[in-house]
Amino acid sequence: MRFTVAIDGPAAAGKGTISRGVAARFGFAHLDTGLLYRATGRRALIAAGAADAVGEVEAIAAAKALTEADLARDDLRTAEAGAAASRVAAIPAVRAALLDWQRGFARREGGAVLDGRDIGTVICPDADVKLFVTASDAVRAQRRYEELHLAGHDVTYEDVAAQLAERDARDAARDAAPMIAAADALQLDTTSLTAAEALDCAIAHIEAKLSKT
């Protein structure tokens, strides 16, 4: 059986938690597509030899050379990697280099759930289920701050909030696959929901779709 679930939304809205929970519930393979861009951004930073400079040439080369080992790095969840991911994701040639890989994953037997920012609009426009997960800016900033703080990163809430706002603006305004909800996506606001409640909403929606296949 091929069944594709596309889950999009901004950082720290809960789409990763929901995606992993959906994959576990239905036995689907899971791909956090953001890791592809974080890994590409990290490779580009290393190639450029700078902490915050990502050149287009380095970014394209990094995307074309990406391996599964890059996705296993332990420094992809940092704010630095997230900012680099947003910059390289705005480069059309980078997105093109990663497009076929993602679509192949989505079509695998046994079902697949992919989360990112353009899954339902660009990567898998024909996905069986589309969700757009969001939350208020303040809640998302607090969630990401707590995540980074628990991981031992020396950050402030104000810095995290500013970085999220900058990334949101860049992701929504880019010419290449901007972050927008697909017209046929279920919009799920997790601002006032627990992780379990948000997952239950997603599962109920997917079960309803599966019952019709």
N, C-alpha and C positions, 0 to 999 in steps of 0.2 A: 504494500500500500504506500502510495505517495501522498503526503498531506503536509502542507507548509503553513506554518504560523509565523507571521511577520509582526514584530513588536518594536515600535519606534517611540521616541520621546527624548527629552533633554536629560542631561546628566543628573543623577541622584533623584530621579523621579520614582524609581523602583522597578524599572523595566528589566534590569538584570536579575533581581530577586524573583520577579514574576516568571521570567523566561526559564530560569533554572528549575523553578517549581513546576512549571508546565511540562518541561522535558521529563522530569522525574515522574510526574503523575501519569503521563501517557506513553512513556518509554521512547520519546523522540530524541534524536540527536540534537545537541545544542551548540550554537555558534554565537559568541559575543563578537560581532563584527567590529566593535570599537577597538578590540584588541589588535585587529589587523592594522588599524591606523595608528594606534599607540606604538605598536612594534615598528611600523614604518617610520614614524616620527622619531623614535629612539635611535634607530639605525641612521637616520639622516643627521641627527644631532651629533652622533659619534663620528660620522664621516666628515661633518663640517668642523668638528673640533671646537665647538662652542656650546655654551650652556643654553642659549636661547635663540640661536640663529639656524633657521632651516631654509636652505637654498632649494630652488626648484629642481636643479640638476641632481643634487643629493637625494631629494625626496623621491624622484622618479626611479633612480637607480636602486634605492632601498626597497621600493614597492616591487620591483621586478625580481629582486634577489631574496625576497622574504621566504623564510622557511618555518616549519612547525616549531623548530627550536627557538626562534625569535618570539613566538607566542608564549613560550614557557618562562620567559625572563621574569625575575622577581621585582623589577623596577618599573613595571608598566602601569601601576595604579597611582603613581605620584602625580601631583599637580603639574609638574614640568612635562611629563609624558602626555598628559591630557591636553595641555596647551599646544604641544608639538603636533599631536594627532589632529587637532582642529585646523591647524595651519596646512598640514599636508593634505587633508581631506578636501581642501578648497582648490586643489590642483587637478584639473580634469584628467591629465595623463596618469596620475596616481590612481584615481578612481577607476579608470579604464583598465589598468594593470591588475586590479583586484576584483573586477566585476565577474569574470568567468568563474573564478575560484568559488566565489560566494554562491553563484547560481547553481553550480554543480553540487554544492553541499545541500542546497535547498531541495534539489530533486532526488535526493537519495531515498532508497527504499526504507520503509519503516517510519517515515515521518521526520520532520525537522522543524526546529524553532530557531529563528534568527532574530537577534535584537540589535538595533542600531538607530540610525537617524533617517535613512532613506530606503528601508527595506520594503515597505508597502508601496512606495511611490516609484522607485527605480529598480531595485534589485529583484524584487518579486512582486510586480504589480498584479499578478494573477494568483497571489497567495490565497489559500482557502479561508484563512482567518487573518484579520488585520486589527491590531490594537495600537492606540496611541496613548501612552502613559505619561501623565504630567502631574505636577504638584506646584504649590506656591513657591516663589523664589526663596522666601525665608525658610520654609521647611526643607527645601532641597539643600540650601546652604548649610543648615544645621546638620542634616544627615551626612553630608560630605565632610564637614568639619569633624564630626564625631568619628567617622570612618578613618580619616587620616590621623587624627589624634591617637586613636586606639592602636594604629599601626606604628606609632612612634615618630610621626612626622611633626616637626616644629612649625606649626601654622597657627594663624589666628582666624577667628570666624570672619572678621572683616576682609582679610585677604582672600579667603575661600569664596565669600560672596562676590567679591569683585571679579575674581577669575571666572566664576560661573556666569556672571552677567556678560563679561567680555566674550566668553565662548558661545553663549546663547545667541548673541548678536551676530557673531561671525558665522555660525552655523545656519542661521535663518536667512542671512543676506547673501550668502555665496551664490554665484551663478551656477556652479556645478552641484546638482542635487541638493537644494536647500532643505533644511529640516522643516517639513510641514506634514500635517496629518493627511493621510489619504482620504479621499471623499467618502469611501466606504469603510473606514476604520471605526471601531468602537472606541470612543474617547473615555479613558479611565483616569479620573482625578483621585490621586492617592493622598491628598493633603490631610484628610481627616480619617484615613483608613490605616489599620495596622497592616503589617506585611501579610498576615494570614487572611485578613478580609479582602485585600486587593487580589491575592492569589485565588481566593474562592470565586470572585467575580469573573476573573479571566477563565478559570476552569469551567464555570457554568456556561459561559459564552461559547467556548470551544466544544464542549459536550453537545450543545444544541446544534452546532454546525456538523459535528461528526454523525449525529443521529440522522442527518439528511443525506449522508453519502452512501 
